[in-house]
Amino acid sequence: MSEQEKEQKGVEPQVETAEEQQAAEQAPEAEVEAVEPSAKEQEPSAEDKLAEVEAELAKVKKALGEADIRAQAEIQNVRKRAERDVQHAHKFALEKFAGDLLSVADNLERGLAALDADDEALKGAREGIELTLKSLLDVFAKYNLEQINPADEPFNPELHEAMTMVPAPNAEPNTVIEVLEKGYQLNGRLIRPARVVVSKAP
């Protein structure tokens, strides 16, 4: 027997059935489908996109609302500051002018104190100065310029300036025993402190 015949006898031919061939052809397609997901599964749906856009829109609306609240609060603060500045300008516009007039009142008071009250010849001069001083103080009061005359009152460092301290057996310690120069305040704001002599314990 030849080698060729031995080979033909030893090897049986393998014949594939029609079902096996069809299964073999479909297997690669199934593998491809298993490995690669469909395009529909990869892309988000329209509902997902809409929900995402709505969430972003809600964030933007919230941020705009907070910015609007902050802007309104800032506008209110600016308006209040402007009103306060206008009020202060009205209340204290006369501060420098009033301060310059204080020396006039001081001089009238000094002139009045220098005249002898018992001298009949000076009576007319005294009355004239008194009336002038009264008129000036009335104008001061009209514009809320108040005089500070703390004689015999406890010393207040916020309103008084102690020029000296002297022993005073007849007065309580830390009491104003003499007013050297009266003080003034405009609408509650101190323009000039009263310059005083204060008692101390003997």
C-alpha positions as CSV (number, residue, x, y, z in Angstrom):
1,M,0.0,0.0,0.0
2,S,1.4,3.3,-0.9
3,E,1.9,6.2,1.4
4,Q,-0.9,8.1,-0.4
5,E,-3.4,5.3,0.2
6,K,-2.4,5.1,3.8
7,E,-3.0,8.8,4.3
8,Q,-6.4,8.6,2.5
9,K,-7.4,5.7,4.8
10,G,-6.1,7.2,8.0
11,V,-7.8,10.7,7.7
12,E,-11.5,10.8,7.5
13,P,-12.9,13.8,5.7
14,Q,-14.7,16.4,7.9
15,V,-18.0,17.6,6.4
16,E,-19.8,20.5,8.0
17,T,-23.5,20.5,8.1
18,A,-25.6,23.5,7.0
19,E,-26.5,24.3,10.6
20,E,-22.9,24.4,11.6
21,Q,-22.0,26.7,8.8
22,Q,-24.9,29.1,9.7
23,A,-23.8,29.1,13.3
24,A,-20.2,29.8,12.4
25,E,-21.3,32.7,10.2
26,Q,-23.5,34.2,13.0
27,A,-20.9,33.9,15.8
28,P,-18.7,36.8,14.7
29,E,-21.7,39.1,14.4
30,A,-22.8,38.2,17.9
31,E,-19.3,38.8,19.3
32,V,-19.2,42.2,17.6
33,E,-22.6,43.1,19.1
34,A,-21.4,41.9,22.5
35,V,-18.2,44.0,22.4
36,E,-19.6,47.2,20.9
37,P,-22.8,48.7,22.5
38,S,-25.3,50.3,20.3
39,A,-25.2,54.0,19.5
40,K,-28.5,54.5,21.3
41,E,-27.0,53.3,24.6
42,Q,-24.0,55.6,24.3
43,E,-25.8,58.9,23.7
44,P,-27.9,60.4,26.5
45,S,-31.6,60.6,25.9
46,A,-33.5,63.9,25.2
47,E,-35.1,63.7,28.7
48,D,-31.6,63.5,30.3
49,K,-30.4,66.5,28.3
50,L,-33.5,68.5,29.2
51,A,-33.1,67.7,32.9
52,E,-29.5,68.8,32.8
53,V,-30.4,72.1,31.0
54,E,-33.2,72.7,33.6
55,A,-30.7,72.1,36.5
56,E,-28.2,74.6,35.0
57,L,-31.1,77.1,34.4
58,A,-32.1,76.8,38.1
59,K,-28.5,77.5,39.2
60,V,-28.4,80.6,37.0
61,K,-31.7,81.9,38.3
62,K,-30.6,81.4,41.9
63,A,-27.3,83.2,41.2
64,L,-29.2,86.1,39.5
65,G,-31.6,86.3,42.4
66,E,-28.8,86.5,45.0
67,A,-27.0,89.1,42.9
68,D,-30.2,91.2,42.7
69,I,-30.7,91.1,46.5
70,R,-27.1,92.2,47.0
71,A,-27.5,95.0,44.5
72,Q,-30.8,96.2,46.2
73,A,-29.1,96.2,49.6
74,E,-26.2,98.2,48.3
75,I,-28.5,100.7,46.7
76,Q,-30.3,101.1,50.1
77,N,-27.0,101.6,51.9
78,V,-25.9,104.2,49.4
79,R,-29.2,106.0,49.7
80,K,-29.0,106.0,53.5
81,R,-25.4,107.3,53.5
82,A,-26.4,110.1,51.1
83,E,-29.4,111.1,53.3
84,R,-27.2,111.0,56.4
85,D,-24.5,113.2,54.7
86,V,-27.2,115.7,53.7
87,Q,-28.6,115.8,57.2
88,H,-25.1,116.4,58.6
89,A,-24.5,119.1,56.0
90,H,-27.6,120.9,57.1
91,K,-27.0,120.5,60.8
92,F,-23.3,121.4,60.8
93,A,-23.0,123.7,57.8
94,L,-22.8,126.7,60.3
95,E,-20.1,125.0,62.4
96,K,-17.2,127.1,61.2
97,F,-19.2,130.3,61.1
98,A,-20.6,129.7,64.6
99,G,-17.1,129.0,65.9
100,D,-15.9,132.4,64.5
101,L,-18.8,134.1,66.3
102,L,-18.0,132.7,69.7
103,S,-15.2,135.2,70.1
104,V,-17.8,138.0,69.7
105,A,-19.9,136.6,72.6
106,D,-16.7,136.2,74.7
107,N,-15.7,139.8,74.1
108,L,-19.2,141.1,75.0
109,E,-19.1,139.1,78.2
110,R,-15.6,140.4,79.1
111,G,-16.7,143.9,78.4
112,L,-19.8,143.5,80.6
113,A,-17.7,142.1,83.4
114,A,-15.2,145.0,83.2
115,L,-17.9,147.6,83.8
116,D,-18.6,148.6,87.4
117,A,-22.2,147.6,88.2
118,D,-22.4,150.3,90.9
119,D,-21.3,153.1,88.6
120,E,-24.4,155.0,87.5
121,A,-22.5,156.6,84.7
122,L,-21.9,153.2,83.1
123,K,-25.4,152.0,83.5
124,G,-26.4,152.8,79.9
125,A,-23.3,151.1,78.5
126,R,-24.0,148.0,80.6
127,E,-27.6,147.8,79.4
128,G,-26.5,148.2,75.8
129,I,-24.0,145.4,76.1
130,E,-26.4,143.2,77.9
131,L,-29.0,143.7,75.2
132,T,-26.5,143.0,72.4
133,L,-25.3,139.9,74.2
134,K,-28.8,138.7,74.7
135,S,-29.7,139.2,71.0
136,L,-26.6,137.3,70.0
137,L,-27.4,134.4,72.3
138,D,-31.0,134.3,71.0
139,V,-29.6,133.9,67.5
140,F,-27.4,131.1,68.7
141,A,-30.4,129.4,70.3
142,K,-32.3,129.8,67.0
143,Y,-29.7,127.7,65.2
144,N,-29.3,125.2,68.0
145,L,-25.9,126.7,69.2
146,E,-26.1,126.1,72.9
147,Q,-23.9,127.7,75.6
148,I,-22.2,125.5,78.2
149,N,-21.9,127.3,81.6
150,P,-21.0,124.6,84.1
151,A,-20.4,126.7,87.3
152,D,-20.8,124.6,90.4
153,E,-21.4,121.4,88.4
154,P,-19.3,118.2,88.5
155,F,-16.4,118.3,86.1
156,N,-17.3,116.5,82.8
157,P,-14.2,115.8,80.6
158,E,-16.4,115.4,77.6
159,L,-17.7,119.0,77.8
160,H,-15.1,120.8,80.0
161,E,-11.4,121.5,79.8
162,A,-9.7,121.9,83.2
163,M,-7.2,124.7,83.0
164,T,-6.1,124.2,86.7
165,M,-7.1,122.6,89.9
166,V,-7.1,124.4,93.2
167,P,-8.0,123.4,96.8
168,A,-11.5,124.5,97.7
169,P,-12.6,123.7,101.2
170,N,-16.2,124.8,100.5
171,A,-16.7,122.7,97.4
172,E,-16.8,119.0,96.6
173,P,-13.6,117.7,95.0
174,N,-13.8,117.6,91.2
175,T,-16.3,120.4,91.0
176,V,-16.2,123.4,88.6
177,I,-15.6,126.4,90.8
178,E,-14.9,129.0,88.1
179,V,-15.7,129.2,84.4
180,L,-12.9,131.0,82.5
181,E,-14.5,130.7,79.1
182,K,-17.9,129.2,78.4
183,G,-18.3,126.3,76.0
184,Y,-20.6,125.8,73.1
185,Q,-22.2,122.9,71.2
186,L,-24.0,122.9,67.8
187,N,-26.8,120.3,67.5
188,G,-25.3,118.3,70.2
189,R,-21.8,118.4,68.7
190,L,-19.1,120.1,70.9
191,I,-17.6,123.1,69.1
192,R,-15.6,124.3,72.1
193,P,-15.3,122.9,75.6
194,A,-15.8,125.2,78.6
195,R,-12.5,126.1,80.1
196,V,-12.8,125.8,83.8
197,V,-11.1,125.8,87.2
198,V,-11.7,122.6,89.1
199,S,-11.6,122.0,92.9
200,K,-9.5,119.4,94.5
201,A,-9.3,118.0,98.0
202,P,-7.4,120.3,100.4
